[in-house]
């Protein structure tokens, strides 16, 4: 692994000191706050993304009889999504840096919406596995596209809060999916659930293409807002990489695979792996936990299943606000980000105690606290690619690398939970204890492996 060298990245602002010392005042008025509309579009995209992703988790208990799915196949079906989703992060991040977040997010949205609709027509395990693999590939550009958008539209001192807004689409989508999908299942069966959620995704793609703009004067941003975000450290460039050869020539040459040589990047990967291992329990096995371990019926599942996601929305916004507030009060980016990362991961370990309480409501409370704490950390996690990218043209690539590692946890977590349930006679004790332990490992990783949160320095040739 490579320790950062001594040559700073060309054109990169010094982000490890107070990020707001020389920034101009924030412009007032709607016409000077276009950036918040852009991040809201990202939020809507992630919400739809997670509704479509969670539809299978909620529908699976009701699909088993129709499709003759045994318990040994359920974990495999859930994990197949993460195979292509994780692997797709690497090319998706590089392609977003090359072709732009608007185009790549739209292409991904079109793919995943059509696949979701097609899932409503599956007739067996084989076609369902193919649909899950295709869905993972289609959803791969979503996370790095949003991270890239915020890096371009927001100054450093607003970055964590902005990232918490779009990242809350994960919580909102998970929360919305529980009552909506259960209602659709109760109304017309599980196939209708896929047809409706896939159709909504198509509507979002049309909205994204119509409303999203690039952060340039021609794209609708005012001169005042552009000056504000540029002076505040936004990783701003006007055009995709293939259209701006002069700018690219001025930046240091950093090959994509060279990013893996930095200790900071490995810390980002390991830490996000631990965080997402636990988050994906909520996305995949949480409905089954409420039904099998706590005896919830369809009505209770639809109501109480939404609570952890709703609480986590507040945790995410609090995490973004806290990190940005610490920056405005003079904390360095390193100190602000790492404080939020470590504290959130440590608090999330309370998931392990859910197995010790006899009451379903106490268990649900502990799970909600854990999910909110993970979301608290996630706002700073989403800011790391922009914080440490050596040039603006590496933000999405780093976002893809970080998300690749985190979604290996989806592959391993879904399968491991299924295996542990089979080995321990459908008891959730071992899966939840393992999740709690990984929360502590994630806190240690963010605290000790990542030394400084600053743009990666390019070693002298």
Secondary structure, DSSP 4 states (H G I P E B T S, - for coil): -B---SBPPTT----SS-TTTTPPPPPPSGGG-HHHHHHHHHHHHHHHHHHHHHHHHHHHHHHHHHHT--HHHHHHHHHHHHHHHHHHHHHHHHHHHHH-HHHHHHHHHHHHHHHHHHHTT--SHHHHHHHHHHHHHHHTHHHHHHHHHHHHHS-HHHHHHHHHHHHHHHHHHHHHHHHHHHHHHHHH-HHHHHHHHHHHHHHHHHHHHHH---SSGGGT--HHHHHHHHHTT----SS-GGG-HHHHHHS----GGGGGGBHHHHHHHHHHHHHHHHHHHHHHTHHHHHHHTT---HHHHHHHTTHHHHHHHHHHHHHHHHHHHHHHTT--HHHHHHHHHHHHHHHHGGGGGGGT-S-HHHHHHHHHHHHHHHHHHHHHHHHHHHHH-SSGGGHHHHHHHHHHHHHHHHHHHHHHHHHHHHHTTT-SHHHHHHHHHHHHHHHHIIIII----SPPPBPP-
